[in-house]
Amino acid sequence: MQRNLKLLIAYDGTEFHGWQTQPGMRTVQEELTKALERVLRHPVTLAGASRTDAGVHARRQVASLRTEAAIPTNNLQRAVSCRLPPDIALVRVVEAAPQFHATRSARGKRYRYALYNSERRPAEGLAARYAWHFWHPLDFDAMRAAAAPLLGTHDFAGFANQGQPRETTIRTLRSIAIRRHYELVHIEVEGDSFLYNQVRIIVGTLIEIGRGHWPVERTAAILNARDRSLAGPTAPAHGLTLEWVRYDPAELP
């Protein structure tokens, strides 16, 4: 009998060329697929919830696959984990509803961008590896005010990479939170779905406003103009982490 399995995955994206398999490149999907095929002993088609870019990390990436192998989920998780490199963790494997698909069934995602905001360079470790070191002082109240117009459903063409194929640039953002704990700053963005580099462009724009280069009204102007050239730079990939993916409870165990 065919089973539909949901996988929960975490990874350090530093040494990967993103999630999606690419010829001649080291990717998360490729490494995970190879490990699964060694255990299941058949070709695997693996679907991922988010095609994270090169250098982007994930705390709770979700993937799905179909198999007729009878191996229990706990045993599968342990066997595959033994065959994965140290920068990927297969956190959990569970049975999913027959219609569940990691990509198509996703109803929302949350990303977290980490900044190390200090004149001092961060010590080697978590801050250096997973946060963008930005030394200029920032006005966080201005950044929060500038983020407010982005909430809701809008045309985010001004916050998307030009030239990327897409059916529509209309997206819905549910929340944007900016929190600071000493030098470490987290910008958390939750939405139904995202355009390519949308979160990193939003972060780059908020940074320009926070350092006083632009007024808080700039984000609304970018939305209205739908012009990428008016937005800030794309923030570096290594500060971004996929935090979680939301699904309809009816499609989960």
Secondary structure, 3 states (H helix, E strand, C coil): CCEEEEEEEEECHHHCCCCCCCCCCCCHHHHHHHHHHHHHCCCCCCEECCCCCCCCEEEEEEEEEEECCCCCHHHHHHHHHCCCCCCEEEEEEEECCCCCCCCCCEEEEEEEEEEECCCCCCCCCHHHHHCEECCCCCCHHHHHHHHHHHCEEEECHHHCCCCCCCCCCEEEEEEEEEEEECCEEEEEEEECCCCCCHHHHHHHHHHHHHCCCCCCCHHHHHHHHCCHHHCCCCCCHHHEEEEEEEECHHHCC
